[in-house]
Amino acid sequence: APAGQAARAAACRRARAGALKLAALQSLGQIGSPSTQIAKVVRKAVSDPEKSVREAAIKAFGRVIEDSEEQLEVNSNALNDEIVEVRLAAARNLGALGENAIPATRFLMELLSDRGNFTNYLNALKKIPADESQLEYYLKGLEHRSSGVRAYACETLGRLGEKAMPAVQKLERLAEKDGSKYVKSRAETALELSLIHI
């Protein structure tokens, strides 16, 4: 019995400590004031074993860490978290990074297979500029089951202009045969933009 009581007491202490950390991180995230001490606390909490603490830490991370390279690395890693709320918070942070999040495009594209949350990842992707280095992942997007993702891939390839030439055959197929009128029109526009300099 004493061993059981000790274990319960330890669990209660951990729960109280986790609740305090969570409250502190939520406050820091709302303040959003970057400082060395705050940054240190948030960096440590990103890998906390308690899922609610990690979620609060990632949310705060987007507000208190100014270094875009560190933002990219930490949020890209957080996209692999087992907790969906952590992944969604990381995606929002990456979307806010804009062009600095271009290397994370491929990770966000992989998460589009999450049927329940793919629109959140797609919204983050739409805030990141098109870049030739991610062409392979835009091409995969043309084959996605969601018409919204296919349309996004067409629009993004269109922004690449002549650099999207490797996508021409797939775009032609979508323009002719896709079941969505919107995707067809986006594919046609992308084709016009990619072929304009030929």
C-alpha positions as CSV (number, residue, x, y, z in Angstrom):
1,A,0.0,0.0,0.0
2,P,2.8,2.5,0.9
3,A,4.4,1.9,-2.6
4,G,1.0,2.5,-4.3
5,Q,0.5,5.7,-2.3
6,A,4.0,6.9,-3.3
7,A,3.4,6.2,-6.9
8,R,0.1,8.1,-6.8
9,A,1.7,11.0,-5.1
10,A,4.5,11.1,-7.7
11,A,1.9,11.0,-10.5
12,C,0.0,13.9,-8.9
13,R,3.2,16.0,-8.6
14,R,4.0,15.3,-12.3
15,A,0.4,16.3,-13.3
16,R,0.7,19.6,-11.2
17,A,4.1,20.4,-12.7
18,G,2.8,19.7,-16.2
19,A,-0.2,21.9,-15.6
20,L,2.0,24.7,-14.4
21,K,4.3,24.4,-17.4
22,L,1.3,24.4,-19.7
23,A,-0.2,27.6,-18.1
24,A,3.2,29.3,-18.3
25,L,3.7,28.5,-21.9
26,Q,0.2,29.6,-22.8
27,S,0.9,32.9,-21.2
28,L,4.2,33.2,-23.0
29,G,2.6,32.5,-26.3
30,Q,0.0,35.2,-25.7
31,I,2.6,37.7,-24.7
32,G,4.7,36.9,-27.7
33,S,7.6,38.9,-26.4
34,P,11.0,37.5,-27.6
35,S,13.7,37.4,-24.9
36,T,16.6,35.0,-24.2
37,Q,14.9,33.6,-21.1
38,I,11.5,33.0,-22.7
39,A,13.2,31.4,-25.7
40,K,15.1,29.0,-23.5
41,V,12.0,27.9,-21.7
42,V,10.1,27.4,-25.0
43,R,12.9,25.5,-26.7
44,K,13.1,23.0,-23.8
45,A,9.3,22.6,-23.7
46,V,9.1,21.6,-27.4
47,S,10.3,18.1,-26.5
48,D,8.4,17.8,-23.3
49,P,6.8,14.3,-22.7
50,E,3.5,15.9,-21.9
51,K,1.5,16.4,-25.2
52,S,-0.4,19.5,-24.0
53,V,2.9,21.1,-23.0
54,R,4.4,20.4,-26.4
55,E,1.4,21.9,-28.2
56,A,1.6,25.1,-26.1
57,A,5.3,25.2,-26.7
58,I,5.0,25.0,-30.5
59,K,2.2,27.6,-30.4
60,A,4.5,29.9,-28.3
61,F,7.5,29.1,-30.5
62,G,5.9,30.8,-33.5
63,R,5.7,34.0,-31.5
64,V,8.8,34.2,-29.3
65,I,11.5,32.7,-31.5
66,E,12.7,35.2,-34.2
67,D,15.3,33.1,-36.0
68,S,13.7,31.8,-39.2
69,E,16.1,28.9,-39.6
70,E,15.4,27.7,-36.1
71,Q,11.7,28.1,-36.8
72,L,12.0,26.0,-39.9
73,E,13.9,23.2,-38.2
74,V,11.8,23.0,-35.0
75,N,8.4,23.3,-36.8
76,S,9.4,20.8,-39.5
77,N,10.4,18.3,-36.9
78,A,7.1,19.0,-35.0
79,L,5.2,17.9,-38.1
80,N,6.2,14.3,-37.1
81,D,4.7,14.6,-33.6
82,E,2.3,11.9,-32.7
83,I,-0.2,14.5,-31.5
84,V,-2.3,16.1,-34.3
85,E,-2.6,19.4,-32.4
86,V,1.2,19.8,-32.3
87,R,1.4,19.1,-36.1
88,L,-1.3,21.6,-36.9
89,A,0.3,24.3,-34.7
90,A,3.6,23.6,-36.5
91,A,1.9,23.9,-39.9
92,R,0.5,27.3,-39.0
93,N,3.9,28.5,-37.9
94,L,5.4,27.3,-41.2
95,G,2.7,29.1,-43.2
96,A,3.5,32.3,-41.3
97,L,7.2,31.9,-42.3
98,G,6.3,32.3,-46.0
99,E,9.3,31.9,-48.3
100,N,11.6,30.9,-45.4
101,A,9.4,27.7,-45.1
102,I,10.0,26.5,-48.7
103,P,12.1,23.5,-47.6
104,A,9.2,22.3,-45.5
105,T,6.9,22.1,-48.5
106,R,7.6,18.4,-49.0
107,F,6.8,17.6,-45.3
108,L,3.5,19.5,-45.5
109,M,2.7,17.8,-48.8
110,E,3.2,14.4,-47.2
111,L,0.6,15.3,-44.5
112,L,-2.1,15.9,-47.1
113,S,-2.9,12.2,-46.7
114,D,-4.5,13.1,-43.3
115,R,-8.1,13.1,-44.4
116,G,-9.3,14.9,-41.3
117,N,-6.9,17.8,-41.3
118,F,-5.5,18.1,-44.9
119,T,-7.2,21.5,-45.4
120,N,-5.1,22.9,-42.5
121,Y,-1.9,21.7,-44.1
122,L,-3.1,22.9,-47.5
123,N,-3.8,26.4,-46.1
124,A,-0.2,26.5,-44.8
125,L,1.2,25.4,-48.2
126,K,-0.8,28.2,-49.9
127,K,1.2,30.8,-47.9
128,I,4.5,29.4,-49.0
129,P,5.7,30.7,-52.4
130,A,6.3,28.3,-55.3
131,D,9.9,27.2,-55.8
132,E,11.5,25.0,-58.4
133,S,13.3,23.0,-55.7
134,Q,9.9,21.5,-54.7
135,L,8.8,20.6,-58.2
136,E,8.8,16.9,-57.4
137,Y,6.2,17.4,-54.6
138,Y,4.0,19.7,-56.7
139,L,3.9,17.0,-59.4
140,K,2.7,14.5,-56.8
141,G,0.0,16.9,-55.8
142,L,-1.4,16.7,-59.3
143,E,-2.4,13.1,-58.5
144,H,-4.0,13.7,-55.1
145,R,-7.5,12.4,-54.5
146,S,-8.6,15.9,-53.4
147,S,-9.6,18.4,-56.1
148,G,-8.5,21.2,-53.8
149,V,-4.9,19.8,-53.6
150,R,-4.8,19.1,-57.4
151,A,-6.0,22.7,-58.0
152,Y,-3.3,24.0,-55.6
153,A,-0.6,22.0,-57.4
154,C,-1.8,23.4,-60.8
155,E,-1.8,27.0,-59.5
156,T,1.7,26.5,-57.9
157,L,3.1,25.0,-61.1
158,G,1.6,27.9,-63.0
159,R,3.6,30.3,-60.8
160,L,6.8,28.6,-61.8
161,G,6.1,29.4,-65.5
162,E,8.5,27.7,-67.9
163,K,10.2,26.0,-65.0
164,A,7.1,23.8,-64.7
165,M,7.8,22.2,-68.2
166,P,8.3,18.7,-66.6
167,A,4.6,18.9,-65.6
168,V,3.2,19.6,-69.0
169,Q,1.9,16.1,-69.8
170,K,0.2,15.7,-66.4
171,L,-1.3,19.2,-66.7
172,E,-2.6,18.4,-70.2
173,R,-4.2,15.2,-68.8
174,L,-5.9,17.1,-66.0
175,A,-7.1,19.9,-68.3
176,E,-8.7,17.3,-70.5
177,K,-10.0,14.6,-68.1
178,D,-10.2,15.8,-64.5
179,G,-13.6,15.4,-62.9
180,S,-13.5,18.9,-61.4
181,K,-14.2,21.9,-63.7
182,Y,-12.1,24.1,-61.3
183,V,-9.1,21.8,-61.6
184,K,-9.5,21.7,-65.4
185,S,-9.4,25.5,-65.5
186,R,-6.4,25.7,-63.2
187,A,-4.5,23.1,-65.3
188,E,-5.3,25.1,-68.5
189,T,-4.0,28.3,-66.9
190,A,-0.8,26.5,-65.7
191,L,-0.2,25.1,-69.1
192,E,-0.5,28.6,-70.7
193,L,2.0,30.0,-68.2
194,S,4.5,27.1,-68.6
195,L,4.3,27.1,-72.4
196,I,4.3,30.9,-72.9
197,H,8.0,31.1,-73.6
198,I,8.3,28.2,-76.0
